[in-house]
Every structure is written in C-alpha cells, then in structure tokens.
C-alpha cells in the first residue's frame, strides 16, 4: 500500500511524504502507482523553496508558505484523496495537524 502523509500548520501543508507500493498490478502495469508517482513528481517539481528527499520514497519538508505552493500542495492532497477513494486498498492518505 502507498501511504501519503501530509502535515498541516494553520491549514497549510508544510510537509508531505509518499512511501510504499500500490501492488494493484504487476510491475510496469500498476496504474495506481503510476498515477500517484506522476502526480507527486509533477507537483513536487513545481514547488519553490522546499526540502526534497527521495530516499526510499518522497519526503518534502520546509515548504515555503507562498500562494503558489499552497495551491500546488492542495492540488496534490485532493488528487491523492480522489485516487484513494477509488482504490482504498492501494492508497491511504493521512492528514495531521491543523
């Protein structure tokens, strides 16, 4: 299962982590894994002034609280929540903080 964890502070994403494998199909044919990977990488590549660590997954921290970063992070969160609603056995999204 893929686990996506978002940390909020004052209703704004300050960090997120995406780890694991969807295991919904054989390697190279896993649509859930592909969707999460593409969405996660595309959003992450557009963030400004964030700390990125791709060791064993994707961890993004110290996200600068800008208007653009807020929209990008909310897009990622809502996109992953939509995927999780369709594939709850393959993706879990956890939101911590306020």
The first five atom37 places (N, CA, C, CB, O) and aatype in JSON, in Angstrom:
{
  "aatype": [20, 20, 20, 20, 20, 20, 20, 20, 20, 20, 20, 20, 20, 20, 20, 20, 20, 20, 20, 20, 20, 20, 20, 20, 20, 20, 20, 20, 20, 20, 20, 20, 20, 20, 20, 20, 20, 20, 20, 20, 20, 20, 20, 20, 20, 20, 20, 20, 20, 20, 20, 20, 20, 20, 20, 20, 20, 20, 20, 20, 20, 20, 20, 20, 20, 20, 20, 20, 20, 20, 20, 20, 20, 20, 20, 20, 20, 20, 20, 20, 20, 20, 20, 20, 20, 20, 20, 20, 20, 20, 20, 20, 20, 20, 20, 20, 20, 20],
  "atom_mask": [
    [1, 1, 1, 1, 1],
    [1, 1, 1, 1, 1],
    [1, 1, 1, 1, 1],
    [1, 1, 1, 1, 1],
    [1, 1, 1, 1, 1],
    [1, 1, 1, 1, 1],
    [1, 1, 1, 1, 1],
    [1, 1, 1, 1, 1],
    [1, 1, 1, 1, 1],
    [1, 1, 1, 1, 1],
    [1, 1, 1, 1, 1],
    [1, 1, 1, 1, 1],
    [1, 1, 1, 1, 1],
    [1, 1, 1, 1, 1],
    [1, 1, 1, 1, 1],
    [1, 1, 1, 1, 1],
    [1, 1, 1, 1, 1],
    [1, 1, 1, 1, 1],
    [1, 1, 1, 1, 1],
    [1, 1, 1, 1, 1],
    [1, 1, 1, 1, 1],
    [1, 1, 1, 1, 1],
    [1, 1, 1, 1, 1],
    [1, 1, 1, 1, 1],
    [1, 1, 1, 1, 1],
    [1, 1, 1, 1, 1],
    [1, 1, 1, 1, 1],
    [1, 1, 1, 1, 1],
    [1, 1, 1, 1, 1],
    [1, 1, 1, 1, 1],
    [1, 1, 1, 1, 1],
    [1, 1, 1, 1, 1],
    [1, 1, 1, 1, 1],
    [1, 1, 1, 1, 1],
    [1, 1, 1, 1, 1],
    [1, 1, 1, 1, 1],
    [1, 1, 1, 1, 1],
    [1, 1, 1, 1, 1],
    [1, 1, 1, 1, 1],
    [1, 1, 1, 1, 1],
    [1, 1, 1, 1, 1],
    [1, 1, 1, 1, 1],
    [1, 1, 1, 1, 1],
    [1, 1, 1, 1, 1],
    [1, 1, 1, 1, 1],
    [1, 1, 1, 1, 1],
    [1, 1, 1, 1, 1],
    [1, 1, 1, 1, 1],
    [1, 1, 1, 1, 1],
    [1, 1, 1, 1, 1],
    [1, 1, 1, 1, 1],
    [1, 1, 1, 1, 1],
    [1, 1, 1, 1, 1],
    [1, 1, 1, 1, 1],
    [1, 1, 1, 1, 1],
    [1, 1, 1, 1, 1],
    [1, 1, 1, 1, 1],
    [1, 1, 1, 1, 1],
    [1, 1, 1, 1, 1],
    [1, 1, 1, 1, 1],
    [1, 1, 1, 1, 1],
    [1, 1, 1, 1, 1],
    [1, 1, 1, 1, 1],
    [1, 1, 1, 1, 1],
    [1, 1, 1, 1, 1],
    [1, 1, 1, 1, 1],
    [1, 1, 1, 1, 1],
    [1, 1, 1, 1, 1],
    [1, 1, 1, 1, 1],
    [1, 1, 1, 1, 1],
    [1, 1, 1, 1, 1],
    [1, 1, 1, 1, 1],
    [1, 1, 1, 1, 1],
    [1, 1, 1, 1, 1],
    [1, 1, 1, 1, 1],
    [1, 1, 1, 1, 1],
    [1, 1, 1, 1, 1],
    [1, 1, 1, 1, 1],
    [1, 1, 1, 1, 1],
    [1, 1, 1, 1, 1],
    [1, 1, 1, 1, 1],
    [1, 1, 1, 1, 1],
    [1, 1, 1, 1, 1],
    [1, 1, 1, 1, 1],
    [1, 1, 1, 1, 1],
    [1, 1, 1, 1, 1],
    [1, 1, 1, 1, 1],
    [1, 1, 1, 1, 1],
    [1, 1, 1, 1, 1],
    [1, 1, 1, 1, 1],
    [1, 1, 1, 1, 1],
    [1, 1, 1, 1, 1],
    [1, 1, 1, 1, 1],
    [1, 1, 1, 1, 1],
    [1, 1, 1, 1, 1],
    [1, 1, 1, 1, 1],
    [1, 1, 1, 1, 1],
    [1, 1, 1, 1, 1]
  ],
  "atom_positions": [
    [[0.84, -1.17, 0.0], [0.0, 0.0, 0.0], [0.89, 1.24, 0.0], [-0.95, -0.01, 1.21], [1.94, 1.28, 0.63]],
    [[0.43, 2.25, -0.72], [1.11, 3.55, -0.69], [0.52, 4.35, 0.46], [0.95, 4.33, -2.06], [-0.7, 4.38, 0.66]],
    [[1.38, 5.0, 1.22], [0.95, 5.86, 2.31], [1.41, 7.28, 2.0], [1.52, 5.37, 3.68], [2.61, 7.54, 1.84]],
    [[0.46, 8.2, 1.93], [0.76, 9.62, 1.72], [0.36, 10.35, 2.99], [0.0, 10.19, 0.46], [-0.81, 10.36, 3.38]],
    [[1.34, 10.97, 3.64], [1.1, 11.67, 4.9], [1.38, 13.15, 4.71], [1.98, 11.08, 6.05], [2.45, 13.54, 4.25]],
    [[0.41, 13.96, 5.07], [0.52, 15.42, 4.95], [0.51, 16.03, 6.33], [-0.62, 16.0, 4.07], [-0.33, 15.68, 7.17]],
    [[1.43, 16.96, 6.59], [1.48, 17.69, 7.85], [1.01, 19.11, 7.57], [2.92, 17.67, 8.48], [1.56, 19.8, 6.71]],
    [[-0.02, 19.55, 8.31], [-0.56, 20.89, 8.15], [-0.2, 21.77, 9.34], [-2.06, 20.85, 7.96], [-0.05, 21.29, 10.46]],
    [[-0.07, 23.06, 9.08], [0.09, 24.07, 10.11], [-0.77, 25.26, 9.68], [1.61, 24.48, 10.32], [-0.53, 25.86, 8.63]],
    [[-1.74, 25.58, 10.48], [-2.68, 26.67, 10.15], [-3.34, 26.42, 8.8], [-1.94, 28.03, 10.14], [-3.47, 27.33, 7.98]],
    [[-3.76, 25.16, 8.59], [-4.49, 24.73, 7.38], [-3.67, 24.79, 6.1], [-5.72, 25.56, 7.22], [-4.22, 24.75, 5.0]],
    [[-2.34, 24.9, 6.23], [-1.48, 24.9, 5.05], [-0.49, 23.74, 5.16], [-0.73, 26.26, 4.91], [0.07, 23.49, 6.22]],
    [[-0.29, 23.03, 4.06], [0.65, 21.91, 4.03], [2.06, 22.44, 4.23], [0.53, 21.12, 2.7], [2.52, 23.32, 3.49]],
    [[2.76, 21.9, 5.24], [4.15, 22.29, 5.49], [5.12, 21.17, 5.12], [4.33, 22.67, 6.96], [6.31, 21.41, 4.93]],
    [[4.6, 19.94, 5.01], [5.43, 18.83, 4.55], [4.51, 17.68, 4.12], [6.42, 18.37, 5.66], [3.35, 17.6, 4.51]],
    [[5.08, 16.81, 3.29], [4.36, 15.58, 2.94], [5.36, 14.49, 2.61], [3.4, 15.81, 1.74], [6.51, 14.74, 2.26]],
    [[4.88, 13.27, 2.75], [5.71, 12.1, 2.48], [4.86, 11.08, 1.76], [6.3, 11.51, 3.8], [3.71, 10.83, 2.14]],
    [[5.41, 10.48, 0.71], [4.72, 9.42, -0.04], [5.67, 8.23, -0.09], [4.32, 9.9, -1.5], [6.77, 8.32, -0.62]],
    [[5.23, 7.1, 0.47], [6.06, 5.9, 0.53], [5.23, 4.67, 0.2], [6.72, 5.76, 1.91], [4.0, 4.69, 0.25]],
    [[5.92, 3.6, -0.12], [5.27, 2.32, -0.33], [4.98, 2.02, -1.79], [4.0, 2.26, 0.45], [5.37, 2.76, -2.7]],
    [[4.26, 0.91, -1.99], [3.9, 0.46, -3.33], [2.43, 0.1, -3.34], [4.78, -0.77, -3.77], [1.91, -0.44, -2.36]],
    [[1.75, 0.4, -4.43], [0.31, 0.15, -4.53], [0.01, -1.34, -4.62], [-0.27, 0.87, -5.74], [-0.98, -1.81, -4.05]],
    [[0.84, -2.09, -5.33], [0.63, -3.53, -5.51], [-0.75, -3.85, -6.08], [0.83, -4.25, -4.19], [-1.37, -4.84, -5.7]],
    [[-1.22, -3.01, -6.99], [-2.53, -3.27, -7.6], [-2.41, -4.07, -8.9], [-3.25, -1.97, -7.86], [-3.41, -4.54, -9.43]],
    [[-1.18, -4.2, -9.4], [-0.93, -4.97, -10.63], [0.55, -5.31, -10.67], [-1.38, -4.17, -11.91], [1.33, -4.87, -9.82]],
    [[0.95, -6.08, -11.67], [2.35, -6.45, -11.79], [3.18, -5.21, -12.15], [2.54, -7.56, -12.86], [2.67, -4.24, -12.71]],
    [[4.46, -5.26, -11.81], [5.37, -4.14, -12.06], [5.3, -3.72, -13.53], [6.82, -4.51, -11.67], [5.35, -4.56, -14.43]],
    [[5.18, -2.43, -13.74], [5.08, -1.91, -15.09], [3.66, -1.75, -15.59], [5.82, -2.79, -16.01], [3.43, -1.15, -16.63]],
    [[2.69, -2.3, -14.84], [1.29, -2.22, -15.24], [0.41, -1.71, -14.11], [0.79, -3.59, -15.69], [-0.82, -1.82, -14.17]],
    [[1.01, -1.15, -13.08], [0.28, -0.7, -11.9], [-0.18, 0.74, -12.1], [1.16, -0.82, -10.63], [0.6, 1.68, -11.93]],
    [[-1.46, 0.9, -12.46], [-1.99, 2.23, -12.75], [-2.07, 3.12, -11.52], [-3.35, 2.1, -13.37], [-1.89, 4.33, -11.64]],
    [[-2.34, 2.55, -10.35], [-2.4, 3.35, -9.12], [-1.03, 3.91, -8.81], [-2.93, 2.51, -7.92], [-0.89, 5.09, -8.5]],
    [[-0.03, 3.07, -8.88], [1.34, 3.51, -8.62], [1.75, 4.59, -9.63], [2.32, 2.32, -8.69], [2.37, 5.59, -9.26]],
    [[1.41, 4.39, -10.87], [1.75, 5.37, -11.91], [1.07, 6.7, -11.65], [1.37, 4.84, -13.29], [1.69, 7.75, -11.77]],
    [[-0.21, 6.67, -11.31], [-0.95, 7.91, -11.06], [-0.37, 8.68, -9.88], [-2.43, 7.6, -10.8], [-0.17, 9.89, -9.96]],
    [[-0.08, 7.97, -8.8], [0.47, 8.62, -7.61], [1.87, 9.16, -7.91], [0.53, 7.62, -6.41], [2.2, 10.28, -7.5]],
    [[2.67, 8.41, -8.62], [4.03, 8.84, -8.95], [4.03, 10.08, -9.83], [4.79, 7.72, -9.63], [4.77, 11.04, -9.57]],
    [[3.22, 10.07, -10.87], [3.18, 11.21, -11.78], [2.67, 12.46, -11.08], [2.31, 10.89, -13.0], [3.25, 13.53, -11.21]],
    [[1.59, 12.32, -10.33], [1.03, 13.47, -9.62], [2.03, 14.0, -8.59], [-0.29, 13.08, -8.92], [2.27, 15.21, -8.52]],
    [[2.62, 13.11, -7.81], [3.59, 13.51, -6.79], [4.81, 14.19, -7.37], [4.01, 12.31, -5.98], [5.24, 15.22, -6.85]],
    [[5.38, 13.64, -8.41], [6.57, 14.22, -9.02], [6.27, 15.54, -9.71], [7.19, 13.25, -10.02], [7.04, 16.49, -9.6]],
    [[5.15, 15.62, -10.42], [4.81, 16.85, -11.13], [4.61, 18.01, -10.16], [3.54, 16.64, -11.97], [5.12, 19.11, -10.39]],
    [[3.88, 17.77, -9.08], [3.65, 18.83, -8.09], [4.96, 19.2, -7.4], [2.6, 18.39, -7.04], [5.28, 20.38, -7.25]],
    [[5.72, 18.2, -6.98], [6.97, 18.43, -6.27], [7.94, 19.25, -7.12], [7.61, 17.11, -5.87], [8.64, 20.13, -6.61]],
    [[8.0, 18.96, -8.4], [8.91, 19.68, -9.29], [8.56, 21.16, -9.42], [8.91, 19.04, -10.66], [9.43, 21.96, -9.76]],
    [[7.33, 21.52, -9.14], [6.9, 22.92, -9.28], [7.01, 23.71, -7.98], [5.49, 22.97, -9.77], [6.9, 24.94, -8.01]],
    [[7.21, 23.05, -6.84], [7.31, 23.76, -5.56], [8.56, 24.64, -5.54], [7.34, 22.77, -4.39], [9.6, 24.28, -6.09]],
    [[8.44, 25.78, -4.89], [9.62, 26.64, -4.74], [10.06, 26.62, -3.28], [9.31, 28.1, -5.2], [9.25, 26.64, -2.36]],
    [[11.38, 26.57, -3.1], [11.98, 26.62, -1.76], [11.43, 25.57, -0.82], [11.77, 27.98, -1.16], [10.9, 25.88, 0.25]],
    [[11.57, 24.31, -1.21], [11.18, 23.19, -0.35], [12.35, 22.22, -0.27], [9.88, 22.47, -0.89], [13.16, 22.14, -1.19]],
    [[12.44, 21.49, 0.83], [13.47, 20.49, 1.01], [12.96, 19.17, 0.47], [13.89, 20.37, 2.5], [11.9, 18.7, 0.88]],
    [[13.71, 18.56, -0.46], [13.27, 17.33, -1.11], [14.25, 16.21, -0.76], [13.17, 17.51, -2.65], [15.47, 16.38, -0.87]],
    [[13.7, 15.06, -0.34], [14.49, 13.87, -0.05], [13.77, 12.69, -0.69], [14.67, 13.66, 1.5], [12.62, 12.4, -0.35]],
    [[14.44, 12.0, -1.62], [13.82, 10.88, -2.32], [14.43, 9.54, -1.9], [13.96, 11.05, -3.82], [14.48, 8.62, -2.71]],
    [[14.87, 9.43, -0.68], [15.48, 8.2, -0.18], [14.38, 7.26, 0.33], [16.5, 8.51, 0.93], [13.87, 7.47, 1.43]],
    [[14.03, 6.24, -0.44], [13.02, 5.28, -0.01], [11.6, 5.8, -0.13], [13.29, 4.87, 1.4], [10.7, 5.29, 0.55]],
    [[11.38, 6.77, -0.94], [10.07, 7.39, -1.09], [10.27, 8.85, -1.4], [9.19, 7.21, 0.19], [11.35, 9.26, -1.83]],
    [[9.26, 9.63, -1.18], [9.34, 11.05, -1.46], [8.97, 11.8, -0.2], [8.42, 11.46, -2.65], [7.84, 11.69, 0.28]],
    [[9.92, 12.57, 0.34], [9.64, 13.39, 1.51], [9.93, 14.84, 1.17], [10.49, 12.92, 2.74], [11.03, 15.18, 0.74]],
    [[8.93, 15.68, 1.36], [9.07, 17.1, 1.08], [8.81, 17.84, 2.38], [8.1, 17.58, -0.06], [7.76, 17.67, 2.99]],
    [[9.76, 18.66, 2.81], [9.62, 19.38, 4.06], [9.97, 20.84, 3.9], [10.48, 18.76, 5.12], [10.49, 21.26, 2.87]],
    [[9.69, 21.59, 4.92], [10.01, 23.02, 4.95], [9.47, 23.74, 3.72], [11.51, 23.23, 5.06], [10.17, 24.53, 3.09]],
    [[8.21, 23.47, 3.39], [7.6, 24.09, 2.22], [7.33, 25.56, 2.54], [6.29, 23.36, 1.81], [6.65, 25.88, 3.52]],
    [[7.86, 26.43, 1.71], [7.67, 27.87, 1.9], [6.18, 28.21, 1.78], [8.5, 28.69, 0.86], [5.52, 27.76, 0.84]],
    [[5.64, 28.98, 2.72], [4.2, 29.29, 2.71], [3.84, 30.38, 1.71], [3.76, 29.71, 4.1], [3.46, 31.49, 2.09]],
    [[3.95, 30.06, 0.42], [3.58, 31.02, -0.62], [2.22, 30.61, -1.2], [4.66, 31.08, -1.74], [1.77, 29.49, -1.02]],
    [[1.6, 31.54, -1.9], [0.29, 31.27, -2.51], [0.4, 30.15, -3.54], [-0.27, 32.54, -3.16], [-0.46, 29.27, -3.6]],
    [[1.46, 30.16, -4.36], [1.64, 29.12, -5.37], [1.84, 27.75, -4.73], [2.84, 29.46, -6.27], [1.22, 26.77, -5.16]],
    [[2.7, 27.67, -3.71], [2.94, 26.4, -3.04], [1.67, 25.88, -2.38], [4.04, 26.55, -1.99], [1.42, 24.67, -2.38]],
    [[0.86, 26.78, -1.83], [-0.39, 26.36, -1.2], [-1.31, 25.7, -2.22], [-1.1, 27.57, -0.55], [-1.87, 24.64, -1.94]],
    [[-1.47, 26.3, -3.37], [-2.32, 25.74, -4.42], [-1.78, 24.39, -4.89], [-2.43, 26.71, -5.61], [-2.54, 23.44, -5.07]],
    [[-0.47, 24.31, -5.1], [0.14, 23.06, -5.55], [-0.07, 21.94, -4.53], [1.64, 23.25, -5.79], [-0.46, 20.83, -4.9]],
    [[0.17, 22.22, -3.26], [0.02, 21.2, -2.22], [-1.43, 20.78, -2.05], [0.57, 21.71, -0.9], [-1.71, 19.6, -1.83]],
    [[-2.35, 21.72, -2.14], [-3.77, 21.37, -2.05], [-4.2, 20.52, -3.24], [-4.63, 22.63, -1.97], [-5.02, 19.61, -3.09]],
    [[-3.66, 20.81, -4.41], [-3.94, 20.01, -5.61], [-3.45, 18.59, -5.42], [-3.28, 20.64, -6.85], [-4.16, 17.63, -5.75]],
    [[-2.24, 18.44, -4.89], [-1.7, 17.11, -4.63], [-2.55, 16.37, -3.6], [-0.25, 17.21, -4.13], [-2.93, 15.22, -3.83]],
    [[-2.86, 17.01, -2.5], [-3.66, 16.39, -1.46], [-5.01, 15.93, -1.99], [-3.85, 17.35, -0.29], [-5.41, 14.79, -1.78]],
    [[-5.72, 16.82, -2.68], [-7.05, 16.47, -3.19], [-6.98, 15.41, -4.28], [-7.76, 17.71, -3.72], [-7.84, 14.53, -4.36]],
    [[-5.96, 15.48, -5.12], [-5.78, 14.46, -6.16], [-5.54, 13.09, -5.56], [-4.63, 14.83, -7.07], [-6.12, 12.1, -6.01]],
    [[-4.69, 13.02, -4.54], [-4.42, 11.73, -3.9], [-5.64, 11.24, -3.13], [-3.21, 11.85, -2.94], [-5.9, 10.03, -3.1]],
    [[-6.4, 12.14, -2.53], [-7.63, 11.73, -1.85], [-8.62, 11.15, -2.85], [-8.25, 12.92, -1.1], [-9.33, 10.19, -2.53]],
    [[-8.7, 11.71, -4.04], [-9.59, 11.18, -5.08], [-9.16, 9.77, -5.5], [-9.61, 12.11, -6.3], [-10.0, 8.88, -5.65]],
    [[-7.86, 9.58, -5.7], [-7.35, 8.25, -6.07], [-7.63, 7.26, -4.94], [-5.82, 8.3, -6.37], [-8.05, 6.14, -5.19]],
    [[-7.39, 7.68, -3.7], [-7.62, 6.82, -2.54], [-9.09, 6.41, -2.42], [-7.16, 7.52, -1.27], [-9.39, 5.29, -2.01]],
    [[-9.99, 7.31, -2.76], [-11.42, 6.99, -2.7], [-11.77, 5.87, -3.67], [-12.27, 8.24, -3.0], [-12.66, 5.06, -3.4]],
    [[-11.08, 5.82, -4.81], [-11.34, 4.78, -5.8], [-10.55, 3.5, -5.52], [-11.0, 5.3, -7.18], [-10.98, 2.41, -5.9]],
    [[-9.41, 3.63, -4.87], [-8.53, 2.49, -4.62], [-8.07, 2.48, -3.16], [-7.31, 2.53, -5.56], [-6.87, 2.58, -2.9]],
    [[-9.0, 2.35, -2.21], [-8.62, 2.44, -0.79], [-7.7, 1.32, -0.32], [-9.86, 2.42, 0.05], [-7.0, 1.47, 0.68]],
    [[-7.69, 0.21, -1.02], [-6.81, -0.89, -0.63], [-5.38, -0.68, -1.11], [-7.34, -2.2, -1.18], [-4.47, -1.42, -0.73]],
    [[-5.17, 0.35, -1.96], [-3.84, 0.59, -2.53], [-3.21, 1.91, -2.11], [-3.93, 0.54, -4.0], [-2.0, 2.08, -2.23]],
    [[-4.02, 2.86, -1.63], [-3.51, 4.17, -1.26], [-4.26, 4.69, -0.04], [-3.63, 5.16, -2.44], [-5.49, 4.75, -0.02]],
    [[-3.5, 5.07, 0.97], [-4.07, 5.69, 2.17], [-3.47, 7.08, 2.29], [-3.79, 4.84, 3.46], [-2.26, 7.26, 2.19]],
    [[-4.34, 8.07, 2.52], [-3.92, 9.46, 2.7], [-4.23, 9.85, 4.14], [-4.63, 10.42, 1.68], [-5.36, 9.73, 4.61]],
    [[-3.2, 10.33, 4.84], [-3.33, 10.74, 6.24], [-2.99, 12.23, 6.33], [-2.39, 9.87, 7.19], [-1.98, 12.68, 5.79]],
    [[-3.84, 12.97, 7.02], [-3.61, 14.41, 7.23], [-3.46, 14.65, 8.73], [-4.79, 15.29, 6.64], [-4.34, 14.29, 9.52]],
    [[-2.34, 15.26, 9.11], [-2.06, 15.55, 10.52], [-1.94, 17.05, 10.72], [-0.76, 14.83, 11.0], [-1.55, 17.77, 9.8]],
    [[-2.27, 17.52, 11.88], [-2.14, 18.93, 12.2], [-3.42, 19.68, 11.99], [-1.06, 19.55, 11.37], [-4.5, 19.09, 11.88]],
    [[-3.3, 20.99, 11.93], [-4.49, 21.84, 11.81], [-4.37, 22.79, 10.65], [-4.74, 22.62, 13.09], [-5.29, 23.58, 10.4]]
  ]
}
